[in-house]
Amino acid sequence: MLANYMLEYAGLQEVWFIVSPQNPLKDKKNLLAEQDRFDMVTKAIDEFPRFRAIDIEFHMPKPSYTIDTLVRLTERHPSHNFYLICGMDALQSFHKWKNYNQILGSCNILVYPRKDADGGQFSEHPSVKIVDAPQLEVSSSFIRKAISESKNVQFFLPHGVYQYIILKRFYL
């Protein structure tokens, strides 16, 4: 939903979903295998021609750092103007990201508001735009928890993704 909102209201041409094998700020033991996560993204967006699933970080050193991915993307697609889309909670911890000042200098950041985050010191930065998007209370942690409790959450996910999760018995 958020990606569609960004296309329609933030003036983007496409949204590329970068599946990260290892976010250095998250615990790897809680992650599904990178190929399973990539497959779920592909299933979620396969009917939308302005969405692309990208596995560029699968072929880079791990853990993945956003600045390295942006450099690689810019080298491969020099005519593109890249934006970073993140949640307000990510912006709040942005000072922990590798070379965060270089990221701020090389691309614009579109930020999705979250109820319990204010964006911290970067919310007023000229490269940061807080997007006036509807706030949704559904999160990936809610969905994972609901599935682990055997709740039917099929209407919270694209059909193919829900079927994949059930088939693979993820989060049970």
C-alpha positions in Angstrom: 0.0 0.0 0.0 2.8 2.4 0.9 4.7 1.8 -2.3 1.5 2.5 -4.3 1.0 5.7 -2.3 4.5 6.8 -3.1 3.9 6.2 -6.8 0.7 8.1 -6.9 1.4 11.0 -4.5 5.2 11.4 -4.2 5.8 11.6 -8.0 7.9 8.4 -8.4 8.2 6.6 -11.7 8.9 3.2 -10.1 9.5 1.6 -6.7 12.3 -0.9 -6.5 12.1 -3.3 -3.5 15.6 -4.1 -2.4 15.6 -7.3 -0.5 18.4 -7.3 2.0 20.1 -10.5 3.1 21.3 -8.9 6.4 20.3 -5.6 7.9 23.2 -4.8 10.3 20.7 -3.2 12.8 18.5 -6.3 13.0 19.0 -9.8 14.5 19.7 -12.2 11.6 18.4 -15.3 13.5 14.8 -13.9 13.2 15.0 -13.6 9.4 13.7 -16.0 6.9 16.1 -17.1 4.2 16.9 -14.4 1.7 15.5 -16.3 -1.3 12.2 -16.9 0.5 11.9 -13.2 1.3 12.8 -12.3 -2.3 10.1 -14.8 -3.5 7.5 -13.3 -1.3 8.3 -9.8 -2.5 8.1 -11.0 -6.1 4.7 -12.7 -5.4 3.4 -9.5 -3.8 4.3 -7.2 -6.7 4.2 -9.4 -9.8 1.1 -7.8 -11.2 2.3 -4.2 -10.9 4.6 -3.1 -13.7 5.9 -0.1 -11.8 7.2 -2.2 -9.0 10.5 -4.2 -9.2 12.1 -6.7 -6.9 15.8 -6.3 -6.8 18.4 -8.8 -5.4 21.4 -6.5 -5.8 22.4 -7.0 -2.1 22.6 -10.8 -2.5 25.7 -10.2 -4.6 27.4 -7.7 -2.2 29.4 -8.2 1.0 27.3 -8.8 4.1 26.0 -7.2 6.1 24.3 -4.9 3.7 24.7 -1.1 4.1 22.4 1.3 2.3 25.2 3.6 1.2 27.0 0.7 -0.5 23.7 -0.3 -2.3 23.1 3.3 -3.4 26.6 3.6 -4.8 26.2 0.3 -6.7 22.8 1.3 -8.0 24.0 4.7 -9.1 27.0 3.1 -10.9 24.7 0.6 -12.8 21.9 3.2 -13.5 23.6 6.6 -13.8 20.6 8.2 -15.4 18.3 7.3 -12.5 17.5 9.6 -9.6 17.1 7.4 -6.5 15.0 8.0 -3.5 15.1 6.1 -0.3 11.7 5.2 1.3 11.7 4.4 5.0 9.5 4.7 8.1 9.8 7.4 10.7 11.2 4.9 13.1 14.1 4.2 10.7 14.8 7.9 10.4 14.9 8.2 14.1 17.8 5.8 14.2 19.4 7.1 11.0 22.5 8.4 12.9 23.4 4.7 13.4 23.6 4.0 9.6 26.9 3.7 7.9 27.9 7.0 6.2 24.4 8.5 6.9 25.7 12.0 5.9 26.7 10.6 2.5 23.3 9.1 2.1 21.7 12.5 2.9 23.9 14.1 0.3 23.3 11.6 -2.4 19.5 11.0 -2.4 16.2 12.3 -1.1 14.5 10.3 1.6 10.8 9.9 1.6 9.6 9.1 5.1 6.4 7.3 6.1 5.0 8.7 9.4 4.5 6.3 12.3 2.5 7.0 15.4 5.2 6.5 18.0 8.2 8.1 16.2 9.1 11.7 15.4 12.1 11.2 13.1 14.6 12.7 15.5 17.3 15.0 14.4 16.8 14.4 10.7 13.1 15.2 10.3 13.9 18.8 9.3 16.8 17.9 7.0 16.4 19.4 3.4 16.9 15.9 1.9 14.1 14.4 4.0 10.4 14.7 3.1 7.8 13.4 5.6 5.1 12.1 3.3 1.5 12.9 4.4 0.3 9.4 3.9 -2.5 7.6 5.8 -1.1 5.8 8.8 -1.8 2.1 9.0 -1.7 0.1 12.2 -0.8 -3.2 10.5 2.9 -4.2 10.8 5.0 -7.2 9.8 5.4 -8.1 13.4 1.6 -8.1 13.9 1.2 -10.4 10.9 4.0 -12.8 12.0 2.6 -12.9 15.6 -1.0 -13.6 14.3 0.2 -16.4 12.1 2.2 -17.9 15.0 -1.1 -17.9 16.9 -2.9 -19.6 14.0 -5.0 -16.5 13.2 -6.3 -16.2 9.6 -4.6 -13.0 8.2 -5.1 -13.7 4.5 -6.8 -10.3 3.9 -3.7 -8.5 5.3 -1.4 -9.9 2.6 -1.4 -10.3 -1.1 -2.9 -13.7 -1.9 0.3 -15.3 -3.3 2.3 -14.2 -0.3 -0.2 -15.6 2.2 -0.3 -18.9 0.3 3.5 -19.1 0.2 3.7 -18.5 4.0 1.1 -21.2 4.7 2.8 -23.6 2.2 6.2 -23.1 3.8 4.8 -23.0 7.3 6.6 -19.8 8.2 6.1 -18.2 11.6 4.3 -21.3 13.0 
